[in-house]
Structure formats: C-alpha cells, structure tokens
Amino acid sequence: MIEAFVLTWLGVLAAQASPGPNLVAVASVALAEGRRPATMVVAGIAAGMLVWSLGTTFGLGALVAAFPLSLLAMKLVGGGYLLFLGLRAARATWRGRSAAIRPDHGALTDGAAFRRGLLVVLTNPKAVLMWAAVATFLFGQGLGSVQVLAFGPVGALSGFAVYGTYAWLFSTGLAGRTYVRFARWVEGAFAAAFGVMGGSLILSGLREARQ
C-alpha cells in the first residue's frame, strides 16, 4: 500500500505542480488581489479534489465489485489515458510551452474565491478523468475501496501545499521569470511520472488478459 501511495503521489504531485487551469486560477487571483483571496481559491481546489476522489473511488469500487472483469478494461483505458497525459506533457516540455497567466482584476470575497477554485476543478472533465485513472491504478495494485479512498486526503493536502506555494509566490511577485524557468522541468517530471504509471497499468492489464 505504501509503495503504491508513494508512486501515485509522485505522479499527482507532478500533475499539480505543472501548468494547467488550477495554477492559472490561483496565480491570476494572486497577481491581482494578493495572498488571502488566492489561498481561498486553493482551498476550493483542494475541496474539489476530495469530491472527485470520493466519487471516482466509490463509483469504480462499485463497478469492480459488480463486474470484476471491468478492472481489466479500466487498467487498459486508464493506463492509456495516463500515457496520453504523459506524452502531451513531454511535448509541452520539448516545445517549452507554459500556461498564460495574467492578473484577474475584480474584488473577490472569501466565499467567491473558494467557489472559483471549487468550480475550476468540478467543471474540468480532465480532472475527473485523471482521478479515475489514479483510482484505477490503486485498485490495480490490489488496494480496496477504503484504502483507495484514503488517498483522497493525501492528494488534496498535496494540492493545497503546491497551490498554496504558488499563491504565495505570485502574490509576492517572486514568480515571474522563475516560474517560466522551472515550469518546463515540472512538465518533464509530470511526463515521466504519468508515463510510468500508465505503462505499469497497461502491462498489468496485458498480463492479466493472458492468464
């Protein structure tokens, strides 16, 4: 269980640190309005991660319990999706592409900032696909529903720490060129981590199909 959690966490950590809608939402608010509103956006993002983790765990857990062979299909589909994410991140690393981040002017209350972060995650179809792939990976490692569900808070706390750091950096004006310089390396780590997870899932599925 610990080994599966560590490998999954490394992949999720790389995904959280890489450029994307969550980072743009946090950084744009931090640039325009400061640390507190940006931190509330971060809290909303972390809450959204818990929602997707809960939904994908129970949904996939129920599916596997009812149709045991469905895990094989999910391994292949989930592994393919993780490989797709990894290859796309590798291409972004090669091209040196990063997300466009601009100040988002407009006063936000704490509640509005929290809702913005929550909606960014809940309305992003890629987020649920990623969490479904992560849950599939953990189920594929032999973990039960309770153990897979336990990873949700780990991922949410990790996200709060990562995006909270971004909120602090962008609110103090320290990001700028430093972010652009390191974003490419973060994308590279994301590509490697999800490539390993995706390849592992597909190989596991192929071995299971041959038995």
CYANA upper distance limits for C-alpha pairs under 8 A (distance plus 0.5 A):
  1 MET  CA      5 PHE  CA      6.59
  1 MET  CA    141 GLN  CA      8.45
  1 MET  CA    143 LEU  CA      7.36
  1 MET  CA    147 GLN  CA      8.42
  2 ILE  CA      6 VAL  CA      6.60
  3 GLU  CA      7 LEU  CA      6.76
  4 ALA  CA      8 THR  CA      6.55
  4 ALA  CA    138 LEU  CA      7.15
  4 ALA  CA    141 GLN  CA      7.29
  5 PHE  CA      9 TRP  CA      6.33
  5 PHE  CA    138 LEU  CA      8.28
  5 PHE  CA    151 PHE  CA      7.58
  6 VAL  CA     10 LEU  CA      6.65
  7 LEU  CA     11 GLY  CA      6.98
  7 LEU  CA    193 ALA  CA      8.49
  7 LEU  CA    197 MET  CA      8.28
  8 THR  CA     12 VAL  CA      6.69
  8 THR  CA    134 VAL  CA      7.49
  8 THR  CA    137 PHE  CA      8.47
  8 THR  CA    138 LEU  CA      8.26
  8 THR  CA    197 MET  CA      8.04
  9 TRP  CA     13 LEU  CA      6.28
  9 TRP  CA    154 VAL  CA      8.23
  9 TRP  CA    155 GLY  CA      7.33
 10 LEU  CA     14 ALA  CA      6.69
 10 LEU  CA    193 ALA  CA      7.20
 11 GLY  CA     15 ALA  CA      6.77
 11 GLY  CA    190 PHE  CA      6.93
 11 GLY  CA    193 ALA  CA      5.26
 11 GLY  CA    194 PHE  CA      6.11
 11 GLY  CA    197 MET  CA      8.06
 12 VAL  CA     16 GLN  CA      6.56
 12 VAL  CA    155 GLY  CA      7.48
 13 LEU  CA     17 ALA  CA      6.66
 13 LEU  CA    155 GLY  CA      8.35
 13 LEU  CA    158 SER  CA      7.23
 13 LEU  CA    159 GLY  CA      7.86
 13 LEU  CA    162 VAL  CA      8.31
 14 ALA  CA     18 SER  CA      6.62
 14 ALA  CA    186 VAL  CA      7.00
 14 ALA  CA    187 GLU  CA      7.93
 14 ALA  CA    189 ALA  CA      6.50
 14 ALA  CA    190 PHE  CA      5.02
 14 ALA  CA    193 ALA  CA      7.70
 15 ALA  CA    187 GLU  CA      8.48
 15 ALA  CA    190 PHE  CA      6.01
 16 GLN  CA     22 ASN  CA      8.49
 16 GLN  CA     23 LEU  CA      8.47
 16 GLN  CA    159 GLY  CA      6.68
 16 GLN  CA    162 VAL  CA      7.30
 16 GLN  CA    163 TYR  CA      8.09
 17 ALA  CA     23 LEU  CA      8.32
 17 ALA  CA    162 VAL  CA      6.81
 17 ALA  CA    163 TYR  CA      8.06
 17 ALA  CA    186 VAL  CA      7.04
 18 SER  CA     23 LEU  CA      8.28
 18 SER  CA    183 ALA  CA      7.07
 18 SER  CA    186 VAL  CA      6.05
 18 SER  CA    187 GLU  CA      5.95
 18 SER  CA    190 PHE  CA      7.41
 19 PRO  CA     23 LEU  CA      6.48
 19 PRO  CA     24 VAL  CA      7.88
 19 PRO  CA     98 SER  CA      6.72
 19 PRO  CA     99 ALA  CA      5.99
 19 PRO  CA    183 ALA  CA      7.49
 19 PRO  CA    187 GLU  CA      8.05
 20 GLY  CA     24 VAL  CA      6.74
 20 GLY  CA     99 ALA  CA      6.85
 21 PRO  CA     25 ALA  CA      6.58
 21 PRO  CA    120 VAL  CA      7.47
 22 ASN  CA     26 VAL  CA      6.84
 22 ASN  CA     45 ILE  CA      7.68
 22 ASN  CA    117 GLY  CA      7.91
 22 ASN  CA    120 VAL  CA      7.09
 22 ASN  CA    121 VAL  CA      7.65
 22 ASN  CA    163 TYR  CA      8.47
 23 LEU  CA     27 ALA  CA      6.44
 23 LEU  CA    163 TYR  CA      7.29
 23 LEU  CA    166 TYR  CA      8.05
 24 VAL  CA     28 SER  CA      6.31
 24 VAL  CA     99 ALA  CA      7.62
 24 VAL  CA    100 ALA  CA      7.84
 24 VAL  CA    101 ILE  CA      6.13
 25 ALA  CA     29 VAL  CA      6.95
 25 ALA  CA     41 VAL  CA      7.94
 25 ALA  CA    116 ARG  CA      8.40
 25 ALA  CA    117 GLY  CA      7.50
 25 ALA  CA    120 VAL  CA      8.01
 26 VAL  CA     30 ALA  CA      6.62
 26 VAL  CA     38 ALA  CA      5.89
 26 VAL  CA     39 THR  CA      8.20
 26 VAL  CA     41 VAL  CA      6.58
 26 VAL  CA     42 VAL  CA      7.03
 26 VAL  CA    117 GLY  CA      8.21
 26 VAL  CA    163 TYR  CA      7.48
 26 VAL  CA    166 TYR  CA      7.79
 26 VAL  CA    167 ALA  CA      6.50
 27 ALA  CA     31 LEU  CA      6.51
 27 ALA  CA     38 ALA  CA      7.75
 27 ALA  CA    101 ILE  CA      7.24
 27 ALA  CA    102 ARG  CA      8.32
 27 ALA  CA    103 PRO  CA      8.14
 27 ALA  CA    166 TYR  CA      7.19
 27 ALA  CA    167 ALA  CA      6.52
 27 ALA  CA    170 PHE  CA      6.27
 27 ALA  CA    171 SER  CA      8.26
 28 SER  CA     32 ALA  CA      6.92
 28 SER  CA    101 ILE  CA      6.44
 28 SER  CA    102 ARG  CA      5.82
 28 SER  CA    103 PRO  CA      4.95
 28 SER  CA    104 ASP  CA      5.49
 29 VAL  CA     33 GLU  CA      6.10
 29 VAL  CA     34 GLY  CA      7.42
 29 VAL  CA     37 PRO  CA      7.34
 29 VAL  CA     38 ALA  CA      5.95
 29 VAL  CA    103 PRO  CA      6.83
 29 VAL  CA    104 ASP  CA      5.88
 29 VAL  CA    105 HIS  CA      7.91
 30 ALA  CA     34 GLY  CA      5.02
 30 ALA  CA     35 ARG  CA      6.10
 30 ALA  CA     37 PRO  CA      7.53
 30 ALA  CA     38 ALA  CA      5.43
 30 ALA  CA    103 PRO  CA      8.11
 30 ALA  CA    167 ALA  CA      6.15
 30 ALA  CA    168 TRP  CA      8.11
 30 ALA  CA    170 PHE  CA      6.08
 30 ALA  CA    171 SER  CA      5.13
 31 LEU  CA    102 ARG  CA      8.02
 31 LEU  CA    103 PRO  CA      5.60
 31 LEU  CA    104 ASP  CA      7.84
 31 LEU  CA    170 PHE  CA      6.13
 31 LEU  CA    171 SER  CA      5.82
 31 LEU  CA    173 GLY  CA      7.91
 32 ALA  CA    103 PRO  CA      5.30
 32 ALA  CA    104 ASP  CA      6.05
 32 ALA  CA    105 HIS  CA      5.86
 32 ALA  CA    106 GLY  CA      8.37
 32 ALA  CA    171 SER  CA      8.44
 33 GLU  CA     37 PRO  CA      7.06
 33 GLU  CA     38 ALA  CA      8.02
 33 GLU  CA    104 ASP  CA      8.42
 33 GLU  CA    105 HIS  CA      7.63
 33 GLU  CA    106 GLY  CA      8.35
 33 GLU  CA    107 ALA  CA      7.68
 33 GLU  CA    171 SER  CA      8.21
 34 GLY  CA     38 ALA  CA      6.96
 34 GLY  CA    171 SER  CA      5.33
 34 GLY  CA    172 THR  CA      8.30
 35 ARG  CA     39 THR  CA      6.45
 35 ARG  CA    167 ALA  CA      6.48
 35 ARG  CA    168 TRP  CA      6.41
 35 ARG  CA    171 SER  CA      5.78
 36 ARG  CA     40 MET  CA      6.87
 36 ARG  CA    110 ASP  CA      8.47
 37 PRO  CA     41 VAL  CA      6.89
 37 PRO  CA    108 LEU  CA      7.25
 37 PRO  CA    109 THR  CA      7.75
 37 PRO  CA    110 ASP  CA      6.59
 37 PRO  CA    113 ALA  CA      6.32
 38 ALA  CA     42 VAL  CA      6.82
 38 ALA  CA    113 ALA  CA      7.66
 38 ALA  CA    164 GLY  CA      8.46
 38 ALA  CA    167 ALA  CA      6.04
 39 THR  CA     43 ALA  CA      6.77
 39 THR  CA    164 GLY  CA      6.55
 39 THR  CA    167 ALA  CA      6.72
 40 MET  CA     44 GLY  CA      6.82
 40 MET  CA    110 ASP  CA      6.55
 40 MET  CA    111 GLY  CA      8.22
 40 MET  CA    113 ALA  CA      5.97
 40 MET  CA    114 PHE  CA      5.35
 40 MET  CA    117 GLY  CA      8.08
 41 VAL  CA     45 ILE  CA      6.82
 41 VAL  CA    113 ALA  CA      5.39
 41 VAL  CA    114 PHE  CA      5.18
 41 VAL  CA    115 ARG  CA      7.77
 41 VAL  CA    116 ARG  CA      6.67
 41 VAL  CA    117 GLY  CA      4.82
 41 VAL  CA    118 LEU  CA      7.95
 42 VAL  CA     46 ALA  CA      6.74
 42 VAL  CA    114 PHE  CA      7.83
 42 VAL  CA    117 GLY  CA      6.64
 42 VAL  CA    159 GLY  CA      8.43
 42 VAL  CA    160 PHE  CA      6.47
 42 VAL  CA    163 TYR  CA      6.43
 42 VAL  CA    164 GLY  CA      6.67
 42 VAL  CA    167 ALA  CA      8.29
 43 ALA  CA     47 ALA  CA      6.73
 43 ALA  CA    114 PHE  CA      6.69
 43 ALA  CA    117 GLY  CA      7.59
 43 ALA  CA    118 LEU  CA      8.43
 43 ALA  CA    160 PHE  CA      7.07
 44 GLY  CA     48 GLY  CA      6.71
 44 GLY  CA    113 ALA  CA      8.10
 44 GLY  CA    114 PHE  CA      4.91
 44 GLY  CA    115 ARG  CA      6.52
 44 GLY  CA    116 ARG  CA      7.46
 44 GLY  CA    117 GLY  CA      4.79
 44 GLY  CA    118 LEU  CA      4.69
 44 GLY  CA    119 LEU  CA      8.32
 45 ILE  CA     49 MET  CA      6.83
 45 ILE  CA    114 PHE  CA      8.25
 45 ILE  CA    117 GLY  CA      5.06
 45 ILE  CA    118 LEU  CA      5.40
 45 ILE  CA    119 LEU  CA      8.38
 45 ILE  CA    120 VAL  CA      7.62
 45 ILE  CA    121 VAL  CA      6.51
 45 ILE  CA    159 GLY  CA      8.21
 45 ILE  CA    160 PHE  CA      8.19
 46 ALA  CA     50 LEU  CA      7.04
 46 ALA  CA    118 LEU  CA      8.16
 46 ALA  CA    156 ALA  CA      5.29
 46 ALA  CA    157 LEU  CA      7.49
 46 ALA  CA    159 GLY  CA      6.50
 46 ALA  CA    160 PHE  CA      6.22
 47 ALA  CA     51 VAL  CA      6.96
 47 ALA  CA    118 LEU  CA      6.99
 47 ALA  CA    156 ALA  CA      7.57
 48 GLY  CA     52 TRP  CA      6.86
 48 GLY  CA    117 GLY  CA      8.28
 48 GLY  CA    118 LEU  CA      5.57
 48 GLY  CA    119 LEU  CA      8.08
 48 GLY  CA    121 VAL  CA      6.05
 48 GLY  CA    122 LEU  CA      6.51
 49 MET  CA     53 SER  CA      6.51
 49 MET  CA    121 VAL  CA      7.53
 49 MET  CA    152 GLY  CA      7.80
 49 MET  CA    155 GLY  CA      7.81
 49 MET  CA    156 ALA  CA      6.17
 50 LEU  CA     54 LEU  CA      6.50
 50 LEU  CA    152 GLY  CA      6.14
 50 LEU  CA    153 PRO  CA      7.07
 50 LEU  CA    155 GLY  CA      8.49
 50 LEU  CA    156 ALA  CA      6.63
 51 VAL  CA     55 GLY  CA      6.64
 52 TRP  CA     56 THR  CA      6.41
 52 TRP  CA    122 LEU  CA      8.15
 52 TRP  CA    127 ALA  CA      8.21
 52 TRP  CA    128 VAL  CA      6.45
 52 TRP  CA    131 TRP  CA      7.07
 53 SER  CA     57 THR  CA      6.45
 53 SER  CA    131 TRP  CA      6.67
 53 SER  CA    132 ALA  CA      8.36
 53 SER  CA    135 ALA  CA      8.28
 53 SER  CA    149 LEU  CA      7.34
 53 SER  CA    151 PHE  CA      8.48
 53 SER  CA    152 GLY  CA      5.69
 54 LEU  CA     58 PHE  CA      6.77
 54 LEU  CA    149 LEU  CA      6.90
 54 LEU  CA    152 GLY  CA      7.52
 55 GLY  CA     59 GLY  CA      6.33
 56 THR  CA     60 LEU  CA      6.26
 56 THR  CA    128 VAL  CA      7.98
 56 THR  CA    131 TRP  CA      7.18
 56 THR  CA    132 ALA  CA      5.84
 56 THR  CA    135 ALA  CA      7.26
 57 THR  CA     61 GLY  CA      6.22
 57 THR  CA    132 ALA  CA      8.06
 57 THR  CA    135 ALA  CA      6.55
 57 THR  CA    145 SER  CA      6.91
 57 THR  CA    148 VAL  CA      7.00
 57 THR  CA    149 LEU  CA      6.41
 58 PHE  CA     62 ALA  CA      6.43
 58 PHE  CA    145 SER  CA      7.46
 58 PHE  CA    149 LEU  CA      8.49
 59 GLY  CA     63 LEU  CA      6.81
 60 LEU  CA     64 VAL  CA      6.56
 60 LEU  CA    132 ALA  CA      8.21
 60 LEU  CA    135 ALA  CA      8.13
 60 LEU  CA    136 THR  CA      8.00
 61 GLY  CA     65 ALA  CA      6.64
 61 GLY  CA    144 GLY  CA      8.45
 61 GLY  CA    145 SER  CA      6.30
 62 ALA  CA     66 ALA  CA      6.67
 63 LEU  CA     67 PHE  CA      6.32
 63 LEU  CA     68 PRO  CA      8.15
 63 LEU  CA     70 SER  CA      7.58
 64 VAL  CA     68 PRO  CA      5.27
 64 VAL  CA     69 LEU  CA      7.77
 64 VAL  CA     70 SER  CA      6.40
 64 VAL  CA     71 LEU  CA      6.42
 67 PHE  CA     71 LEU  CA      8.44
 69 LEU  CA     73 ALA  CA      7.66
 70 SER  CA     74 MET  CA      6.68
 71 LEU  CA     75 LYS  CA      6.53
 71 LEU  CA    136 THR  CA      7.95
 71 LEU  CA    139 PHE  CA      8.39
 71 LEU  CA    140 GLY  CA      7.75
 72 LEU  CA     76 LEU  CA      7.05
 72 LEU  CA    205 GLY  CA      5.95
 72 LEU  CA    208 GLU  CA      7.71
 72 LEU  CA    209 ALA  CA      7.89
 73 ALA  CA     77 VAL  CA      6.63
 73 ALA  CA    205 GLY  CA      8.11
 74 MET  CA     78 GLY  CA      5.92
 74 MET  CA     79 GLY  CA      8.32
 74 MET  CA    133 ALA  CA      8.43
 74 MET  CA    136 THR  CA      6.88
 75 LYS  CA     79 GLY  CA      6.11
 75 LYS  CA    136 THR  CA      6.83
 75 LYS  CA    137 PHE  CA      7.48
 75 LYS  CA    140 GLY  CA      7.43
 75 LYS  CA    201 LEU  CA      5.78
 75 LYS  CA    202 ILE  CA      6.51
 75 LYS  CA    204 SER  CA      7.94
 75 LYS  CA    205 GLY  CA      6.05
 76 LEU  CA     80 GLY  CA      6.52
 76 LEU  CA    201 LEU  CA      7.12
 76 LEU  CA    202 ILE  CA      5.53
 76 LEU  CA    205 GLY  CA      6.42
 76 LEU  CA    206 LEU  CA      8.40
 77 VAL  CA     81 TYR  CA      6.74
 78 GLY  CA     82 LEU  CA      6.71
 78 GLY  CA    132 ALA  CA      7.93
 78 GLY  CA    133 ALA  CA      5.09
 78 GLY  CA    134 VAL  CA      8.38
 78 GLY  CA    136 THR  CA      7.10
 78 GLY  CA    137 PHE  CA      8.08
 78 GLY  CA    198 GLY  CA      7.63
 78 GLY  CA    201 LEU  CA      7.88
 79 GLY  CA     83 LEU  CA      6.63
 79 GLY  CA    133 ALA  CA      7.56
 79 GLY  CA    137 PHE  CA      8.35
 79 GLY  CA    197 MET  CA      7.56
 79 GLY  CA    198 GLY  CA      4.39
 79 GLY  CA    199 GLY  CA      6.75
 79 GLY  CA    200 SER  CA      7.89
 79 GLY  CA    201 LEU  CA      5.45
 79 GLY  CA    202 ILE  CA      5.72
 80 GLY  CA     84 PHE  CA      6.60
 80 GLY  CA    198 GLY  CA      6.65
 80 GLY  CA    199 GLY  CA      8.41
 80 GLY  CA    202 ILE  CA      7.61
 81 TYR  CA     85 LEU  CA      6.76
 81 TYR  CA    130 MET  CA      8.44
 81 TYR  CA    133 ALA  CA      7.76
 81 TYR  CA    198 GLY  CA      7.73
 82 LEU  CA     86 GLY  CA      6.64
 82 LEU  CA    130 MET  CA      7.95
 82 LEU  CA    133 ALA  CA      7.39
 82 LEU  CA    194 PHE  CA      5.98
 82 LEU  CA    195 GLY  CA      7.04
 82 LEU  CA    197 MET  CA      7.41
 82 LEU  CA    198 GLY  CA      5.23
 83 LEU  CA     87 LEU  CA      6.55
 83 LEU  CA    194 PHE  CA      6.78
 83 LEU  CA    195 GLY  CA      5.52
 83 LEU  CA    197 MET  CA      8.34
 83 LEU  CA    198 GLY  CA      5.42
 83 LEU  CA    199 GLY  CA      7.31
 84 PHE  CA     88 ARG  CA      6.59
 85 LEU  CA     89 ALA  CA      6.63
 85 LEU  CA    191 ALA  CA      7.60
 85 LEU  CA    194 PHE  CA      7.41
 85 LEU  CA    195 GLY  CA      8.42
 86 GLY  CA     90 ALA  CA      6.61
 86 GLY  CA    190 PHE  CA      7.02
 86 GLY  CA    191 ALA  CA      4.35
 86 GLY  CA    192 ALA  CA      7.06
 86 GLY  CA    193 ALA  CA      8.00
 86 GLY  CA    194 PHE  CA      5.62
 86 GLY  CA    195 GLY  CA      5.58
 87 LEU  CA     91 ARG  CA      6.70
 87 LEU  CA    191 ALA  CA      6.70
 87 LEU  CA    195 GLY  CA      7.86
 88 ARG  CA     92 ALA  CA      6.78
 88 ARG  CA    191 ALA  CA      8.02
 89 ALA  CA     93 THR  CA      6.60
 89 ALA  CA    187 GLU  CA      6.01
 89 ALA  CA    188 GLY  CA      7.20
 89 ALA  CA    190 PHE  CA      7.11
 89 ALA  CA    191 ALA  CA      5.58
 90 ALA  CA     94 TRP  CA      6.70
 90 ALA  CA    187 GLU  CA      7.32
 90 ALA  CA    188 GLY  CA      6.39
 90 ALA  CA    191 ALA  CA      5.72
 90 ALA  CA    192 ALA  CA      8.47
 91 ARG  CA     95 ARG  CA      6.69
 92 ALA  CA     96 GLY  CA      6.29
 92 ALA  CA     97 ARG  CA      5.70
 92 ALA  CA     98 SER  CA      8.00
 92 ALA  CA    184 ARG  CA      8.18
 92 ALA  CA    187 GLU  CA      7.58
 93 THR  CA     97 ARG  CA      7.16
 93 THR  CA    184 ARG  CA      5.65
 93 THR  CA    185 TRP  CA      7.65
 93 THR  CA    187 GLU  CA      6.14
 93 THR  CA    188 GLY  CA      6.21
 96 GLY  CA    184 ARG  CA      6.41
 97 ARG  CA    184 ARG  CA      7.93
 98 SER  CA    180 VAL  CA      7.72
 98 SER  CA    183 ALA  CA      7.30
 98 SER  CA    184 ARG  CA      7.91
108 LEU  CA    112 ALA  CA      6.18
108 LEU  CA    113 ALA  CA      6.26
109 THR  CA    113 ALA  CA      6.62
110 ASP  CA    114 PHE  CA      6.67
111 GLY  CA    115 ARG  CA      6.66
112 ALA  CA    116 ARG  CA      6.63
113 ALA  CA    117 GLY  CA      6.97
114 PHE  CA    118 LEU  CA      6.73
115 ARG  CA    119 LEU  CA      6.46
116 ARG  CA    120 VAL  CA      6.63
117 GLY  CA    121 VAL  CA      7.21
118 LEU  CA    122 LEU  CA      6.68
119 LEU  CA    123 THR  CA      6.15
120 VAL  CA    124 ASN  CA      6.77
121 VAL  CA    127 ALA  CA      6.86
122 LEU  CA    127 ALA  CA      8.03
122 LEU  CA    128 VAL  CA      8.41
124 ASN  CA    128 VAL  CA      7.79
125 PRO  CA    129 LEU  CA      6.90
126 LYS  CA    130 MET  CA      6.52
127 ALA  CA    131 TRP  CA      6.73
128 VAL  CA    132 ALA  CA      6.43
129 LEU  CA    133 ALA  CA      6.62
130 MET  CA    134 VAL  CA      6.66
131 TRP  CA    135 ALA  CA      6.56
132 ALA  CA    136 THR  CA      6.59
133 ALA  CA    137 PHE  CA      6.67
134 VAL  CA    138 LEU  CA      6.86
135 ALA  CA    139 PHE  CA      6.61
135 ALA  CA    148 VAL  CA      6.94
136 THR  CA    140 GLY  CA      6.41
137 PHE  CA    141 GLN  CA      6.89
137 PHE  CA    197 MET  CA      7.86
137 PHE  CA    201 LEU  CA      6.79
138 LEU  CA    142 GLY  CA      7.43
138 LEU  CA    143 LEU  CA      6.44
138 LEU  CA    148 VAL  CA      6.69
139 PHE  CA    143 LEU  CA      5.55
139 PHE  CA    144 GLY  CA      7.02
139 PHE  CA    145 SER  CA      8.17
139 PHE  CA    148 VAL  CA      7.49
140 GLY  CA    201 LEU  CA      7.68
140 GLY  CA    204 SER  CA      8.26
143 LEU  CA    147 GLN  CA      6.40
143 LEU  CA    148 VAL  CA      6.85
144 GLY  CA    148 VAL  CA      6.67
145 SER  CA    149 LEU  CA      6.44
146 VAL  CA    150 ALA  CA      6.66
147 GLN  CA    151 PHE  CA      7.39
148 VAL  CA    152 GLY  CA      7.94
150 ALA  CA    154 VAL  CA      7.72
151 PHE  CA    155 GLY  CA      6.70
152 GLY  CA    156 ALA  CA      6.64
153 PRO  CA    157 LEU  CA      6.39
154 VAL  CA    158 SER  CA      6.58
155 GLY  CA    159 GLY  CA      6.59
156 ALA  CA    160 PHE  CA      6.66
157 LEU  CA    161 ALA  CA      6.70
158 SER  CA    162 VAL  CA      6.65
159 GLY  CA    163 TYR  CA      6.36
159 GLY  CA    164 GLY  CA      8.36
160 PHE  CA    164 GLY  CA      5.96
161 ALA  CA    165 THR  CA      6.59
162 VAL  CA    166 TYR  CA      6.98
163 TYR  CA    167 ALA  CA      6.55
164 GLY  CA    168 TRP  CA      6.81
165 THR  CA    169 LEU  CA      6.66
166 TYR  CA    170 PHE  CA      6.50
167 ALA  CA    171 SER  CA      6.44
168 TRP  CA    172 THR  CA      6.74
169 LEU  CA    173 GLY  CA      6.84
169 LEU  CA    174 LEU  CA      5.81
169 LEU  CA    175 ALA  CA      5.89
170 PHE  CA    174 LEU  CA      6.67
170 PHE  CA    175 ALA  CA      5.81
170 PHE  CA    176 GLY  CA      8.20
174 LEU  CA    178 THR  CA      7.84
175 ALA  CA    179 TYR  CA      5.59
176 GLY  CA    180 VAL  CA      7.18
177 ARG  CA    181 ARG  CA      6.56
178 THR  CA    182 PHE  CA      6.84
179 TYR  CA    183 ALA  CA      6.22
180 VAL  CA    184 ARG  CA      7.74
181 ARG  CA    185 TRP  CA      8.41
182 PHE  CA    186 VAL  CA      6.83
183 ALA  CA    187 GLU  CA      6.74
184 ARG  CA    188 GLY  CA      6.87
185 TRP  CA    189 ALA  CA      6.87
186 VAL  CA    190 PHE  CA      6.69
187 GLU  CA    191 ALA  CA      6.66
188 GLY  CA    192 ALA  CA      6.80
189 ALA  CA    193 ALA  CA      6.59
190 PHE  CA    194 PHE  CA      6.59
191 ALA  CA    195 GLY  CA      6.32
192 ALA  CA    196 VAL  CA      6.73
193 ALA  CA    197 MET  CA      6.88
194 PHE  CA    198 GLY  CA      6.35
195 GLY  CA    199 GLY  CA      6.44
196 VAL  CA    200 SER  CA      6.51
197 MET  CA    201 LEU  CA      6.76
198 GLY  CA    202 ILE  CA      6.80
199 GLY  CA    203 LEU  CA      6.61
200 SER  CA    204 SER  CA      6.57
201 LEU  CA    205 GLY  CA      6.64
202 ILE  CA    206 LEU  CA      6.63
203 LEU  CA    207 ARG  CA      6.65
204 SER  CA    208 GLU  CA      6.68
205 GLY  CA    209 ALA  CA      6.61
206 LEU  CA    210 ARG  CA      6.89
207 ARG  CA    211 GLN  CA      7.20
